[in-house]
Amino acid sequence: MLVKSYAKINLSLKNLGRREDGYHLLDMINVPLELHDVLEIDFSPLYKETYIVCDDVRLMGLRSNICKKALDLLRAKCGFKQHFLIHIHKEIPFAAGLGGGSSNAAALLLALNKKLKLDLNDEELDEIALKVGSDVPFFLRNRAARVTGIGEQIRYISHPKAYHCLLIKPEQGLSTKDVYDICDSFESRAKIDNDQVEMGLKNEEDTLIGKYRGNDLFYAAKSLCPAVGDIAAELNKDGYTIFGMSGSGSTMFALSNDMKKLNASADKFEKRGYQVILTKTISSSEHVK
């Protein structure tokens, strides 16, 4: 069984402060991308244990842990006995703010619910996903959404326009924990208004999105990885209306439908040693589950 596991960008991310338990309250506009990993799930009655492997050996333990957590929680809920060989074919960069691990876990939950005929409804899947990780529920639907709380409050956004998306990642990745640990010591310099960003997305008003989007984690990420600031300055210089950092970084993105411009930027950043990926956002009419 082959299952696609899609990446996302945080088009806009506002930090509303830290809870007593250490989690941050966020207000985000998340948009799924066509960029995806592939989970290859082999079902056999001969397997006595479940094995999770990844074609990037650097990620074996990390990817196995979040997918194993998803599998263990699903097994505890439903009581199935089957074991599997799960091979994760990677395309989504690691430590990049694109949600690769959370997406892998969500894709595995959806695949096993379907294949094993567990008949869990959306609410039950959401409950398990949130226990796996705060980002995981978003990836169960692959739809643009306003995501609040710690990731558990999701309201889907209808947006008709798909954008071509340029992703630029420095060699240095960033740990989500490291960025969140220091983000509160950086005063936000962005005037983020996600109501306006949402309206711009719905009404295809790029200028509105560009004016009011932002990422409150940017300056914390920049302090740990100065390259994100260099890339942001270059994208601004190149005249992109919609650009920024996804999640806790270190990936920067630019959205446009000017392919000549995007290809020129891709060539420039690639020559500077950055990892460059050209993909597309998934519009409301194209979303897949």
N, C-alpha and C positions, 0 to 999 in steps of 0.2 A: 504494500500500500504506500503510495507516494503522496505526501501532503505538503503544500506550500505554506511557508511561515513568513509573513510579510513584515517589513520594517515600517517605521513611522518617523515623522519629524514632529517636533513641537513647534508649531507655527508661532505660538506665543506662550510664554510661561511667566506667571506672576506668583511670587512667594508671599503668602499671607501670614507667615510667622510659624514658629515652632510650638507644637503641643507639649504638654507635660511629659508625655511618653517618648519624646524625642523626634517623632515624625513631624514633617512640615506640611502645613496646609497650603494647597496650591490651587491656582485657577489657570487652566491650560486649554489651548486650542490644539488638538492633535489631528494630524492628517496622515492616512496610510499611504505607503509607497508601493509601486510595482516591484521594487527590489525585494527579493525573498531568499530565504534558505529553503532547503527541501529536507523533510523528514522521511526516511525510508523505513517503514515498519514491517518487519518480517514476523508473521504469525506461524507458529509450529507447535503441535502438541508435544514435541520432543524436548522443548526448552524447559529446564527445571529452575532456571533463574532468568532474570531480565538483564540484558546487557545494553548499555548505552555508549555508543562510540561516536567520535567526531573526526572529520577528515582534516581538521586543524588540531594537531596534537597539543598545542598550547592551551586549548580550551577544553580539553577532555574532562578535567575535574569540574570546572565551573559549569559547563553545559550539562554534564551528567547530574550535578547536584540539583539544579532547578527543575530539570525534567523528571528526575527521580522523585523529588518532593511532590510534583504534580501527580505522578503515577501512584505514589504511596497514598496520597490523600484520596484519589479516585478509588483505589482498591479498598481503602477503609470505608468509604461511603457505600460502595456497591457490592463488595465481597467477592469479586471474580477471582479465579485461580490462575488464569492464563499468564504465561510469561512471553517475552518478546525480545527480538534483537532490533534495536533502534539506532539507525545510522543517520547522523545529522550532517548534511552536506552544506558547508558554509559559503555564503556570499555576503551576508551582512557583517560589516566590520565590528570588531570587538572593542569594548570600552569607548564607544563612539557616540552614545546618546541616542541611538536608533532603535533601542528596545529589542535587540536580537534574542537575548536569553528569555525574556518574558514572552516574546512571540513564539519561540520554540515550545515553551510550556503550554501556552494556549492552544497551539496547533495540535499538540499531543492529546490534550483533553478532548478537543472536538473529534479527533480521529478515532480515539478509543470509544467515546460515547456512541459514535455511529457504527463502527465495526462490530463492537460487542453487543450492540442493541441494548444499551443501558437505559435509554429513554429518559435521561435527565433533561429537565426543562432549562430554559435560559436562567432562571433565578437560581436553580441548584448549581449550574455550571459557574455562575458568577460568584457564588458563595465559596466554592472550592478554589476558584482562580484567585480571589482576594487573599486567601490563606497562603497561596503559593508566593504571591508578591503583589504589591500595590499597583504595579503597571499591567499585570496580567489580564484583568477583566477587559480592558480596552481592546486587546488583540483577539477577543472572541468574536468580534463583529466586522472588523476591517472597514470601518466607516469613520469619516470625520466626526469629531465630537468635542463638546465642551466638557472637560474633565475637572472635577473639583474634589474637595476633601483631601484624602491621601491617595486618591485614584479610584475610589469606590463609587463616586457619584458621576454618572455618565449621561449626558444628554446629546443625542445625535443631531448633527447639523446637515441640512440639505444644501448641497453646493453643486451646481451644474458644471463648473469649469474644472478641467484637469490641466495641470501645469507640467511642463518639463522641469526636471529638478536636477541641479548640479550639486553633488555632495563632494566636499573637500575635507579630507581627514589628515591631520598631521601624523607623523610616525608615533608620537607620544599619545597614548590613550589617557583617559581620565577615569578614576574610580568615582562612582556616584557618591559613595560614602565620604570620600575625601572632600569633594566639592561641597556637599551639604554641611559637612562639619564646620566649614569656615564661611559659608555664604552669608550668615547673619551679621558678620563683622564688616560686610561691604554694603554701603548705602546704595540703593538702586538709583541709577542715573537715567533710567528709561521711564518715559511717561506711557505706561502700558494701560490700555483700555480695551479689554477683551470683548466688551459689548460691541464696540466699534469694529474690532477685527472680525467678529462673528458676522456682523452685518455686511462687511465688505466681502466676506467669503460667500455668503448667500447671494449677494447682488452683483458679484463679479466686479467689484470696485477695488482694483489693485492699489490705487493711491490711498484709500482708506486703510487697507491692511498694512501697507508700508509705513504709514504715519503713526499708527497706534500699536503695532506689534512690538515685542521686545522679549528679553529673557533676563530675569532677575539673577540668574546664576552666572551670567556672562563674566562679570568682573572677578568673581571667585575663580572661575575656570581659567581666565586669562592670567591670574596671578600664579597659577600652577603650571600653565602651558601658554607661554607668551605667543606662540604661533597662532592661536585662535584670534588674538587681537590683530596680528599682521594680516590674516586672511580677511577679517571683517573690514579692515581699512581698505584693502585692495578691492573687495566687492563693492564697497561704497564708491570708491574712485571710478570703478567701471560702470557706475550708473544704474545698478540694480535697484528696483523699487522694493522688492520683497527679498530680504536675505537675513541671516542670523545664525545663531547657534541652536542646535537641537539638544534638548534635555540638559544634562550636565556636561555635555561635550564629550570628546573634543571635535566632533564633526560640525562643520559650517555648511550652510546650504544657501542656494540662490534659486528662486523660482522665476521662470520666464517662458514665453513661447517663441522667443527669438533664438532659433537653433544656431544661427551663425554666431551670435554673440556667446551663447553657452559653449559651443565647440571651441571658440577662441580662448575663452576663460579656462576651459578644461585643459587645453594644450599648455597654456601658460603655467597653471598650477602643477601639472604633471612634470614639466621640465624642472620645477623647483623641488621635486622630490616628494610631493604630497600624494596620497592615495586619492584618486579621482574616480567618481562613478556618475554616469548620466542615467537617470531613471525618470519616472513620471509619478505624479500623485494619482490617487484613485478617486474619481468623482463619485457622487452619490449614485448616479445611474450605472456605474461600472462595478460597484462594490461587490465583493465575493465573500461567502461565508464558508 
